[in-house]
């Protein structure tokens, strides 16, 4: 049922504008793979090239090992779910689901039976005779998925299908999509600008910026070990310090900044002035006294309750605002506004990173 996808040095130009710039990636059969990035980074263009609506300017796209050059969308083993779902309002649910089978000449009884099978698969049993207007947003999403699965694609392509849903429903649909993908074994390629969606659902994530693929890895590695400043900044929050690198040794380096001297892990090839150090808010620790290293005296300036965590802002004597996140599990002491403390971080939990691949100054 599933097929792998190879993008081999793929380029897409629209006139003088390069939307996708020499992208190479191998998506495994049965994998849930997400392209993550801001608007205009090229991720939807990649999806449309895989589906056949756009031909690459350069490079090769293979699905199941077969070159897709010249293959129209209806000749490819793919199904595309659009952002607006594109369901037919005047058809009942079962006819929406079986529409692709009707186009292929499958008789009505078989179409209805297949629609009922798929409704059970997406947890909507008995909904076949309902009209689309009678469904909730989440139910419509599941009907769109069932309709795409009806034609037995090897690859499911999803273009930000959850973006129109409210937060709670989006979170529920993440779990639904992942469960459906696991049950069917179909390769899912998911496009999103929402880091939470990508990290929660995917086997691997490809982070994009300015048409270039910045990093491809599993969600945990993307978050904990970003390869450059763009990935670190786009995926999660960071405290960012700018300065000059000194004394690199053993994968670590000292960095001099206007706010103090700090030590952190350093990526290969990073040196000189104007480089940036990144440290996650959850790795910032408050204490009454100065720590052994990476310690800054601060004054607590803001405390915000965020539900599962508490966000604490602290300002240093040099004017830098540091952000810390404390888990709301009763184990952390939440400082009072105006309290003078020291904030510090473990050198192993911080990284000095290069800028994004292909970044334009």
HUTA-V819087 format. One record per residue. SS is DSSP state (H for helix, E for strand, - for the rest). OMEGA is omega in radians with two decimals (* if undefined). Layout:
# HUTA-V819087
<<SS/OMEGA> <SS/OMEGA>>
This chain:
# HUTA-V819087
<<-/-3.04> <-/3.12> <-/3.06> <-/3.14> <E/3.06> <E/2.97> <E/-3.02> <E/3.08> <E/-3.01> <E/3.12> <E/3.01> <E/3.11> <E/2.94> <E/-3.02> <-/-3.14> <-/-3.11> <E/3.11> <E/-3.09> <E/3.13> <E/-2.93> <E/3.04> <E/3.14> <E/3.07> <E/3.09> <E/3.06> <E/3.12> <E/-3.03> <-/3.04> <-/3.12> <-/-3.12> <-/2.95> <E/-3.04> <E/3.12> <E/2.90> <E/-3.06> <E/3.09> <-/-3.13> <-/3.08> <-/3.10> <-/-3.09> <-/3.10> <-/-3.04> <H/3.12> <H/3.07> <H/3.08> <H/3.14> <H/-3.12> <H/3.04> <H/3.11> <H/-3.09> <H/3.08> <-/3.12> <-/3.06> <-/3.05> <-/3.08> <-/3.05> <-/3.07> <E/3.04> <E/-3.04> <E/3.00> <E/3.11> <E/3.01> <E/-3.06> <-/3.13> <-/-3.10> <E/3.09> <E/-3.09> <-/-3.12> <-/3.12> <-/3.13> <-/3.13> <-/-3.12> <H/-3.10> <H/3.09> <H/-3.09> <-/-3.12> <-/-3.05> <E/2.98> <E/-3.05> <E/3.03> <E/-3.08> <-/3.14> <-/-3.11> <-/3.08> <-/3.07> <-/3.05> <-/-3.11> <-/-3.02> <-/-3.08> <-/3.09> <-/3.00> <E/-3.06> <H/-3.05> <H/3.11> <H/3.02> <H/-3.08> <H/-3.02> <H/-3.06> <H/3.14> <H/3.11> <H/3.09> <H/3.10> <H/-3.13> <-/3.05> <-/3.12> <-/-3.07> <-/-2.97> <H/-3.10> <H/3.14> <H/3.11> <H/-3.12> <H/-3.13> <H/3.13> <H/3.12> <H/3.13> <H/3.08> <H/-3.08> <H/3.06> <H/3.08> <H/-3.13> <H/-3.10> <-/3.06> <-/3.03> <-/-3.12> <-/3.09> <-/-3.10> <-/-3.01> <-/-3.07> <-/3.08> <-/3.02> <E/-3.10> <H/-3.12> <H/-3.14> <H/-3.05> <-/3.01> <-/3.13> <H/3.14> <H/3.11> <H/3.09> <H/3.10> <H/-3.11> <H/3.06> <H/3.12> <H/3.11> <H/3.13> <H/3.12> <H/3.12> <H/-3.12> <H/-3.07> <H/-3.11> <-/3.07> <-/3.12> <-/3.01> <-/-3.11> <E/3.07> <E/-3.11> <E/-3.04> <E/-3.07> <E/3.14> <-/-3.03> <-/-3.08> <-/-2.96> <-/-3.09> <-/-3.08> <-/3.06> <-/-2.96> <H/-3.07> <H/3.13> <H/3.08> <H/-3.13> <H/3.09> <H/-3.10> <H/3.03> <H/-3.13> <H/3.12> <H/-3.12> <H/-3.14> <H/-3.14> <H/3.11> <H/3.13> <H/3.14> <H/-3.12> <H/-3.06> <H/-3.08> <-/3.13> <-/3.05> <E/3.11> <E/2.98> <E/-2.95> <E/3.12> <E/3.14> <E/2.97> <-/-3.06> <-/-3.09> <H/3.14> <H/3.09> <H/-3.08> <H/-3.09> <H/-3.05> <H/-2.97> <H/-2.83> <-/2.90> <-/3.06> <E/-3.13> <E/2.98> <E/-3.12> <E/-3.07> <E/3.01> <E/3.07> <-/3.06> <-/-3.10> <E/3.04> <E/-3.06> <E/-3.10> <E/3.02> <E/3.13> <E/3.07> <-/-3.05> <H/-3.12> <H/-3.13> <H/3.09> <H/-3.09> <H/-3.03> <H/-3.08> <-/3.11> <-/-3.07> <-/3.14> <E/-3.05> <H/3.13> <H/-3.13> <H/3.13> <H/-3.08> <H/-3.06> <H/-3.12> <-/3.14> <-/3.12> <-/3.10> <-/2.82> <E/-3.05> <E/3.11> <E/-3.14> <E/-3.13> <E/-3.09> <E/-3.11> <E/3.05> <E/3.01> <E/3.04> <E/-3.14> <E/3.04> <-/3.14> <-/3.10> <E/3.07> <E/3.01> <E/3.12> <E/3.10> <E/-3.13> <E/3.06> <-/-3.08> <-/3.13> <E/3.11> <E/-3.07> <E/3.07> <E/-3.10> <E/2.99> <E/3.14> <E/3.10> <-/3.12> <-/3.02> <-/3.14> <-/-3.13> <-/3.02> <-/-3.07> <-/3.07> <-/3.12> <E/-3.02> <E/3.06> <E/-3.09> <E/3.07> <E/-3.08> <-/3.13> <H/-3.11> <H/3.12> <H/3.09> <-/-3.03> <E/3.08> <E/3.07> <E/-3.13> <-/-3.09> <-/3.14> <-/3.06> <-/-3.10> <-/3.12> <-/-3.14> <-/-3.07> <E/-3.10> <E/3.02> <E/-3.07> <E/3.01> <E/-3.12> <E/-3.05> <E/-3.11> <E/3.05> <E/-3.09> <E/3.10> <E/-3.06> <-/-3.12> <-/-3.11> <-/3.03> <E/3.13> <E/-3.10> <E/-3.10> <E/3.06> <E/-3.14> <E/-3.07> <E/3.11> <E/3.12> <-/-3.13> <-/3.08> <-/3.12> <-/3.06> <E/3.09> <E/3.12> <E/3.06> <E/3.08> <E/3.14> <E/3.12> <E/3.14> <-/-3.11> <-/3.12> <-/-3.08> <-/-3.07> <-/3.03> <-/-3.11> <-/-3.09> <-/3.10> <-/3.07> <-/3.11> <-/3.14> <-/3.08> <E/-3.10> <E/2.95> <E/3.04> <E/-3.10> <E/3.10> <-/3.13> <-/3.11> <H/-3.13> <H/-3.13> <H/-3.14> <E/-3.09> <E/3.00> <E/-2.94> <E/3.02> <E/3.04> <-/-3.12> <-/3.00> <-/3.09> <-/-3.14> <-/-3.13> <-/-3.11> <-/*>>
